[in-house]
Amino acid sequence: MPFKTPDLLGPSEPVPDRLSANEFLLRPLTPNDAEIDYEAVTESGDRLHGVFGPDDEWPTGLTSEQNRIDVCWHYKEHQRRDAFTYGVFDPAETTELGCLYVQPTRIKGYDAAVYYWTATAAVERSLADEIETGCREWVATEWPFERVAYPGRDVSWQAVPTVGTEGD
């Protein structure tokens, strides 16, 4: 049987739109962000290895075109309400400082999984910790989840079922 992700939000549940903080803005990633996203990803490449799994080498070898496809896919997921990807930008929206992904999960006892990364630009501006704290607070207060897993951070990678294994 093919892998099917569990529903993340019901059809009538509102999707949080944005977080505005003093030094950054979090909003849905759109196809118009593909170029600025690619810059942040490629400039931060070594920092991003392992964000989505212990052996994940993303973004090694990522091309601009592949990134555009990824960003468009994330946008479509957002439209379909399957998963939600947000870019973290400076207030002028000229620099991407990271990304946050709210996704369905098969981890027992959790309603959603959240992955995030901060770009080298966020570190250089001493904003990485502020972004992490702000994003975690936003997820905790604005999303309708009882328990959120942060794989590789608060939940070990060993607790994350792989496709084809039994989850919850």
PATORMI-161778 format. One record per residue (C-alpha): residue number from 1; residue in three letters; y, z, x. Coordinates in Angstrom, 3 decimals. Example, Ala and Ser with C-alpha at 12.3 -4.5 7.8 and 13.67 -1.06 7.14 Angstrom:
BEGIN
{1 'ala' {-4.500 7.800 12.300}}
{2 'ser' {-1.060 7.140 13.670}}
END
This chain:
BEGIN
{1 'met' {0.000 0.000 0.000}}
{2 'pro' {3.444 -0.868 1.412}}
{3 'phe' {5.781 1.919 2.409}}
{4 'lys' {8.337 2.772 -0.296}}
{5 'thr' {11.220 5.103 0.378}}
{6 'pro' {11.829 7.803 -2.201}}
{7 'asp' {14.930 7.560 -4.372}}
{8 'leu' {17.924 9.160 -2.727}}
{9 'leu' {20.405 9.523 -5.598}}
{10 'gly' {19.982 9.077 -9.309}}
{11 'pro' {21.839 6.146 -10.903}}
{12 'ser' {24.542 8.366 -12.394}}
{13 'glu' {25.101 10.619 -9.366}}
{14 'pro' {28.401 9.908 -7.601}}
{15 'val' {28.342 8.691 -4.000}}
{16 'pro' {30.827 10.537 -1.794}}
{17 'asp' {33.406 8.066 -0.571}}
{18 'arg' {35.154 9.463 2.468}}
{19 'leu' {36.158 12.341 4.650}}
{20 'ser' {39.695 12.458 6.002}}
{21 'ala' {40.228 14.888 8.874}}
{22 'asn' {43.146 15.306 11.254}}
{23 'glu' {41.660 13.244 14.058}}
{24 'phe' {39.139 11.020 12.281}}
{25 'leu' {38.204 9.275 9.059}}
{26 'leu' {34.694 8.773 7.726}}
{27 'arg' {34.211 5.920 5.243}}
{28 'pro' {31.528 3.412 4.248}}
{29 'leu' {30.751 0.870 6.947}}
{30 'thr' {31.483 -2.686 5.764}}
{31 'pro' {30.834 -6.176 7.157}}
{32 'asn' {34.495 -6.239 8.228}}
{33 'asp' {33.639 -3.446 10.677}}
{34 'ala' {30.930 -5.401 12.511}}
{35 'glu' {33.062 -6.227 15.557}}
{36 'ile' {34.526 -2.751 16.039}}
{37 'asp' {31.074 -1.262 15.418}}
{38 'tyr' {29.519 -3.517 18.051}}
{39 'glu' {32.160 -2.418 20.578}}
{40 'ala' {31.421 1.262 19.915}}
{41 'val' {27.663 0.762 20.029}}
{42 'thr' {27.607 -1.264 23.242}}
{43 'glu' {30.129 0.982 25.025}}
{44 'ser' {28.024 4.010 24.057}}
{45 'gly' {24.596 2.484 24.620}}
{46 'asp' {23.064 5.105 26.909}}
{47 'arg' {24.331 7.927 24.656}}
{48 'leu' {22.543 6.398 21.646}}
{49 'his' {18.990 6.159 22.960}}
{50 'gly' {16.764 8.415 20.891}}
{51 'val' {19.123 8.842 17.924}}
{52 'phe' {16.516 7.433 15.518}}
{53 'gly' {13.392 8.655 17.287}}
{54 'pro' {12.251 10.070 20.594}}
{55 'asp' {11.181 6.681 21.961}}
{56 'asp' {13.906 4.616 20.301}}
{57 'glu' {15.751 2.448 22.823}}
{58 'trp' {18.380 1.164 20.379}}
{59 'pro' {20.835 -0.410 21.127}}
{60 'thr' {19.254 -1.925 24.266}}
{61 'gly' {19.386 -5.705 23.981}}
{62 'leu' {21.454 -5.660 20.782}}
{63 'thr' {23.498 -8.818 20.344}}
{64 'ser' {26.709 -9.190 18.382}}
{65 'glu' {24.879 -11.296 15.790}}
{66 'gln' {22.060 -8.745 15.407}}
{67 'asn' {24.659 -6.021 14.960}}
{68 'arg' {26.460 -8.044 12.287}}
{69 'ile' {23.145 -8.411 10.437}}
{70 'asp' {22.530 -4.648 10.739}}
{71 'val' {26.001 -3.795 9.433}}
{72 'cys' {25.588 -6.194 6.512}}
{73 'trp' {22.180 -4.672 5.757}}
{74 'his' {23.673 -1.180 5.732}}
{75 'tyr' {26.400 -2.434 3.399}}
{76 'lys' {23.768 -3.869 1.035}}
{77 'glu' {21.799 -0.595 1.129}}
{78 'his' {24.985 1.206 0.152}}
{79 'gln' {25.566 -1.189 -2.750}}
{80 'arg' {21.960 -0.733 -3.928}}
{81 'arg' {22.218 3.051 -3.387}}
{82 'asp' {19.100 3.020 -1.167}}
{83 'ala' {20.815 4.590 1.861}}
{84 'phe' {24.384 5.165 2.957}}
{85 'thr' {26.023 4.369 6.283}}
{86 'tyr' {29.496 5.572 7.156}}
{87 'gly' {31.647 4.666 10.116}}
{88 'val' {33.696 7.360 11.801}}
{89 'phe' {37.069 5.947 12.831}}
{90 'asp' {40.305 7.134 14.359}}
{91 'pro' {43.011 7.568 11.673}}
{92 'ala' {44.466 4.104 12.395}}
{93 'glu' {40.942 2.607 12.070}}
{94 'thr' {41.313 0.776 15.378}}
{95 'thr' {38.476 2.604 17.172}}
{96 'glu' {35.059 3.526 15.864}}
{97 'leu' {34.115 7.024 16.979}}
{98 'gly' {30.569 7.078 15.589}}
{99 'cys' {28.375 6.588 12.547}}
{100 'leu' {26.613 8.747 9.975}}
{101 'tyr' {23.535 7.670 8.029}}
{102 'val' {22.360 9.404 4.830}}
{103 'gln' {18.829 8.250 4.093}}
{104 'pro' {15.799 9.060 1.980}}
{105 'thr' {13.194 11.163 3.747}}
{106 'arg' {9.484 11.807 3.632}}
{107 'ile' {9.848 15.097 5.482}}
{108 'lys' {8.322 17.829 3.334}}
{109 'gly' {10.834 20.218 1.818}}
{110 'tyr' {13.918 18.039 2.406}}
{111 'asp' {15.935 15.900 -0.012}}
{112 'ala' {17.520 13.582 2.555}}
{113 'ala' {17.661 12.832 6.255}}
{114 'val' {20.943 12.466 8.099}}
{115 'tyr' {21.301 10.771 11.460}}
{116 'tyr' {24.546 10.433 13.337}}
{117 'trp' {25.946 9.458 16.682}}
{118 'thr' {29.279 9.828 18.358}}
{119 'ala' {30.694 7.094 20.526}}
{120 'thr' {31.879 7.445 24.090}}
{121 'ala' {35.444 7.181 22.709}}
{122 'ala' {34.852 10.365 20.658}}
{123 'val' {33.668 12.199 23.767}}
{124 'glu' {36.623 10.936 25.806}}
{125 'arg' {38.976 12.218 23.079}}
{126 'ser' {37.124 15.574 22.915}}
{127 'leu' {36.240 14.898 19.265}}
{128 'ala' {32.415 14.795 19.325}}
{129 'asp' {31.959 18.449 18.283}}
{130 'glu' {34.687 18.227 15.634}}
{131 'ile' {33.092 15.079 14.194}}
{132 'glu' {29.642 16.686 14.109}}
{133 'thr' {30.966 19.816 12.397}}
{134 'gly' {33.047 17.819 9.929}}
{135 'cys' {30.170 15.508 9.035}}
{136 'arg' {27.722 18.377 8.532}}
{137 'glu' {30.200 20.251 6.320}}
{138 'trp' {30.904 17.074 4.326}}
{139 'val' {27.205 16.449 3.721}}
{140 'ala' {26.675 20.106 2.758}}
{141 'thr' {29.578 20.237 0.303}}
{142 'glu' {29.918 16.713 -1.091}}
{143 'trp' {26.327 15.529 -1.437}}
{144 'pro' {23.963 16.880 -4.126}}
{145 'phe' {21.148 17.892 -1.788}}
{146 'glu' {19.500 21.303 -1.548}}
{147 'arg' {18.106 20.707 1.957}}
{148 'val' {19.075 18.055 4.470}}
{149 'ala' {17.011 17.232 7.550}}
{150 'tyr' {18.723 16.252 10.785}}
{151 'pro' {15.756 14.671 12.608}}
{152 'gly' {15.774 15.209 16.348}}
{153 'arg' {18.444 17.866 15.975}}
{154 'asp' {17.510 20.580 13.435}}
{155 'val' {14.089 19.137 12.597}}
{156 'ser' {11.698 18.174 15.376}}
{157 'trp' {10.582 14.585 15.696}}
{158 'gln' {7.001 15.799 15.243}}
{159 'ala' {7.867 16.818 11.646}}
{160 'val' {9.006 13.286 10.766}}
{161 'pro' {6.187 11.260 9.171}}
{162 'thr' {5.793 7.738 10.434}}
{163 'val' {5.352 4.792 8.108}}
{164 'gly' {1.789 4.736 6.835}}
{165 'thr' {1.216 8.481 7.233}}
{166 'glu' {1.196 11.002 4.454}}
{167 'gly' {4.596 12.513 3.774}}
{168 'asp' {5.600 14.813 0.941}}
END
